[in-house]
Amino acid sequence: MRSINLVNKKAKSWFSYELIKAKNNKLLLFMFSLGLFYYIIFHYIPMIGISIAFRNYKAGQSFFGGNWVGFKHFIDFFNDPYFFQLLRNTMLINVYALVFGFPMPIIFALLLNEIGKKLFKKFVQTISYLPHFISTVIISGMVINFLSSQTGIVNKILVILFDIDPIPFMTRSQYFRGIYTITNIWKSIGWNSIIYIAAIAGVDVSLYDAAKVDGVGRFGKMWHITLPSIKPTIIVLLILAIGHMMSVGAESIILIYNPTIYETADVISTYIYRRGLGVDGSPNYSFATAVGLFNSVVNFSLLYITNWICRKYSDSSLW
Amino acid sequence: MGKITRIKFINTVFHIFNYCLMSVICCTMLYPFLYMFMASISDPIQVMKNKIVLIPKGITFHAYKMIFTTLNIGQGFKNSTIYTVVGTAINLFFTSITAYAMARKELAFRRFFTKAITFTMFFGGGLIPSYILVKNLNMIDSIWALTIPGAISTWNLLVLRSFFSQIPESLMESAKIDGANEMHILYKIIFPLSLPALATIGLFYAVGHWNSFFSALIFLNSSEKYPLQLMIRYIAIEGGTSDVLQNFNDIIWFQNIRYSVMIVSTLPIIMIYPFVQKFFASGVMIGALKG
């Protein structure tokens, strides 16, 4: 009893302390209130809006309209003939991104670090950021037009080099994952390497000198000094990457996919987009929200579990 | 002696390989844009036959003329510019004032608010509830649907907050003694000291607005309000030019038009890029300082 009282007292004094702060700094609180309203309206109210996943919501109603139906929409989704396809595609695209995409900026940063000529290094770095600033629409436009079997440059080059028949890349489902992964690596390798390059620049130079005395070679230095030194950075970014594993954006995929390659290209977020906004057929808000909630919960759990593992087995973690 | 020459040899081979690889990477970053430009100014028959690889053939700028007259891409330019300017102004106002309040220790319930805001980075309502909200707020088919729901990017907010909290508190204390209130401190002390940070974040926001298409796709109904990106999606991805390109003489320009719209919309980015890329790279590091 006593301890509970103590906690209460402590909580109370904290609360009243904050209230006194509020009283003394009204203008500051007022300045903050704009942002606060923004977060309540555009972030927390949509979270309340998730409740429509458990109702039969119809267009025009408030977030509290419609009858409760419990987990009906979730069960519908699990029984959906597309469920496993969507889950598999979402997982695979992200596994590809993690296995092939995640190490690329690290390798790029390590190799770039070995370039002695400062001017050339700067030049490569600057050029490599460029794709990050090009819009998804343009990049998707390039992918589709370059891979076209009649007028695409990629097929042109393949024909010159290997003398094969042009491949209709965008209508064959087996190519989609590769195309998507390579495009993303192209887009983000330079930009994502910035943080690693900065981390490498912060490595203690005396370590390298000591290694030189011990006769450690170039690759030995990379493996035994540089990589361990930037490990905390790598781990934090890895946790973030895994935490966003299921949230592959609809934005980049809806631009390049088409019904002939849904088999590999359709992911949970694109399905939510089509079903929820009625791209094909009438919109089913409640069902799509349920699918979205399922996705968010899986995401959040992945983030939590990864962080827990990292905290247990290494010194670095997100929280 | 033998060992040393071997190490030297490996080093040389590695350097040659490394320089070659970096050059190849640079080429793959630049060639797509170069190719699109070459194809857009080449003779349409050559483009159709897929004959362009390294040099343009039969130079003509007719496709560029067509996209500004027949396809009226200028409208998209105008819309995108308006959305970018208005959107960025809203972003900077909301983000800076909120970041400032969060950077001050005097803010009541600061820890609680910071946690509640950070939480939104990892969990949210999702596409449909956000869409319904915008719909219920009667913002559909207006500029507000594109600018207000994303008024604050939580990442940028936290970056700016940590930048503001590095400004020595003694500056604010002495200003307070001189009778300045929080608004004065923000405008007279904080803003002048953090112009580079504000410029960087403003640029991030501006590029984001210029490049965005998804909110326009779901929130705008009238095609005369479409931003440039949505017009490009229509022309270069969906191939939706058949309603304006009626006769045969126009249709052969189809592929050239696709490449020219992509070049035209990328041009503003590529033109400002050399001048601002330094800001962008340093922007990433502002965030990294305090993690």
Boltz contact constraints between the chains, C-beta under 6 A:
constraints:
  - contact:
      token1: [A, 18]
      token2: [B, 108]
      max_distance: 6.0
  - contact:
      token1: [A, 18]
      token2: [B, 109]
      max_distance: 6.0
  - contact:
      token1: [A, 21]
      token2: [B, 108]
      max_distance: 6.0
  - contact:
      token1: [A, 22]
      token2: [B, 108]
      max_distance: 6.0
  - contact:
      token1: [A, 25]
      token2: [B, 106]
      max_distance: 6.0
  - contact:
      token1: [A, 27]
      token2: [B, 181]
      max_distance: 6.0
  - contact:
      token1: [A, 27]
      token2: [B, 182]
      max_distance: 6.0
  - contact:
      token1: [A, 28]
      token2: [B, 101]
      max_distance: 6.0
  - contact:
      token1: [A, 28]
      token2: [B, 104]
      max_distance: 6.0
  - contact:
      token1: [A, 28]
      token2: [B, 106]
      max_distance: 6.0
  - contact:
      token1: [A, 28]
      token2: [B, 107]
      max_distance: 6.0
  - contact:
      token1: [A, 28]
      token2: [B, 182]
      max_distance: 6.0
  - contact:
      token1: [A, 29]
      token2: [B, 108]
      max_distance: 6.0
  - contact:
      token1: [A, 31]
      token2: [B, 97]
      max_distance: 6.0
  - contact:
      token1: [A, 31]
      token2: [B, 101]
      max_distance: 6.0
  - contact:
      token1: [A, 32]
      token2: [B, 101]
      max_distance: 6.0
  - contact:
      token1: [A, 32]
      token2: [B, 107]
      max_distance: 6.0
  - contact:
      token1: [A, 35]
      token2: [B, 98]
      max_distance: 6.0
  - contact:
      token1: [A, 38]
      token2: [B, 151]
      max_distance: 6.0
  - contact:
      token1: [A, 38]
      token2: [B, 152]
      max_distance: 6.0
  - contact:
      token1: [A, 39]
      token2: [B, 117]
      max_distance: 6.0
  - contact:
      token1: [A, 42]
      token2: [B, 149]
      max_distance: 6.0
  - contact:
      token1: [A, 43]
      token2: [B, 120]
      max_distance: 6.0
  - contact:
      token1: [A, 46]
      token2: [B, 125]
      max_distance: 6.0
  - contact:
      token1: [A, 46]
      token2: [B, 129]
      max_distance: 6.0
  - contact:
      token1: [A, 46]
      token2: [B, 130]
      max_distance: 6.0
  - contact:
      token1: [A, 46]
      token2: [B, 133]
      max_distance: 6.0
  - contact:
      token1: [A, 47]
      token2: [B, 125]
      max_distance: 6.0
  - contact:
      token1: [A, 49]
      token2: [B, 125]
      max_distance: 6.0
  - contact:
      token1: [A, 49]
      token2: [B, 129]
      max_distance: 6.0
  - contact:
      token1: [A, 50]
      token2: [B, 125]
      max_distance: 6.0
  - contact:
      token1: [A, 50]
      token2: [B, 129]
      max_distance: 6.0
  - contact:
      token1: [A, 111]
      token2: [B, 18]
      max_distance: 6.0
  - contact:
      token1: [A, 114]
      token2: [B, 18]
      max_distance: 6.0
  - contact:
      token1: [A, 124]
      token2: [B, 22]
      max_distance: 6.0
  - contact:
      token1: [A, 124]
      token2: [B, 26]
      max_distance: 6.0
  - contact:
      token1: [A, 126]
      token2: [B, 277]
      max_distance: 6.0
  - contact:
      token1: [A, 127]
      token2: [B, 26]
      max_distance: 6.0
  - contact:
      token1: [A, 127]
      token2: [B, 29]
      max_distance: 6.0
  - contact:
      token1: [A, 130]
      token2: [B, 29]
      max_distance: 6.0
  - contact:
      token1: [A, 133]
      token2: [B, 207]
      max_distance: 6.0
  - contact:
      token1: [A, 133]
      token2: [B, 269]
      max_distance: 6.0
  - contact:
      token1: [A, 135]
      token2: [B, 211]
      max_distance: 6.0
  - contact:
      token1: [A, 135]
      token2: [B, 229]
      max_distance: 6.0
  - contact:
      token1: [A, 137]
      token2: [B, 213]
      max_distance: 6.0
  - contact:
      token1: [A, 137]
      token2: [B, 229]
      max_distance: 6.0
  - contact:
      token1: [A, 137]
      token2: [B, 232]
      max_distance: 6.0
  - contact:
      token1: [A, 137]
      token2: [B, 233]
      max_distance: 6.0
  - contact:
      token1: [A, 138]
      token2: [B, 262]
      max_distance: 6.0
  - contact:
      token1: [A, 138]
      token2: [B, 266]
      max_distance: 6.0
  - contact:
      token1: [A, 141]
      token2: [B, 236]
      max_distance: 6.0
  - contact:
      token1: [A, 141]
      token2: [B, 237]
      max_distance: 6.0
  - contact:
      token1: [A, 141]
      token2: [B, 262]
      max_distance: 6.0
  - contact:
      token1: [A, 142]
      token2: [B, 32]
      max_distance: 6.0
  - contact:
      token1: [A, 144]
      token2: [B, 237]
      max_distance: 6.0
  - contact:
      token1: [A, 145]
      token2: [B, 258]
      max_distance: 6.0
  - contact:
      token1: [A, 151]
      token2: [B, 50]
      max_distance: 6.0
  - contact:
      token1: [A, 151]
      token2: [B, 255]
      max_distance: 6.0
  - contact:
      token1: [A, 153]
      token2: [B, 35]
      max_distance: 6.0
  - contact:
      token1: [A, 156]
      token2: [B, 50]
      max_distance: 6.0
  - contact:
      token1: [A, 194]
      token2: [B, 281]
      max_distance: 6.0
  - contact:
      token1: [A, 194]
      token2: [B, 284]
      max_distance: 6.0
  - contact:
      token1: [A, 195]
      token2: [B, 288]
      max_distance: 6.0
  - contact:
      token1: [A, 198]
      token2: [B, 285]
      max_distance: 6.0
  - contact:
      token1: [A, 251]
      token2: [B, 214]
      max_distance: 6.0
  - contact:
      token1: [A, 255]
      token2: [B, 237]
      max_distance: 6.0
  - contact:
      token1: [A, 272]
      token2: [B, 127]
      max_distance: 6.0
  - contact:
      token1: [A, 276]
      token2: [B, 128]
      max_distance: 6.0
  - contact:
      token1: [A, 285]
      token2: [B, 128]
      max_distance: 6.0
  - contact:
      token1: [A, 288]
      token2: [B, 128]
      max_distance: 6.0
  - contact:
      token1: [A, 289]
      token2: [B, 128]
      max_distance: 6.0
  - contact:
      token1: [A, 292]
      token2: [B, 126]
      max_distance: 6.0
  - contact:
      token1: [A, 296]
      token2: [B, 123]
      max_distance: 6.0
  - contact:
      token1: [A, 300]
      token2: [B, 123]
      max_distance: 6.0
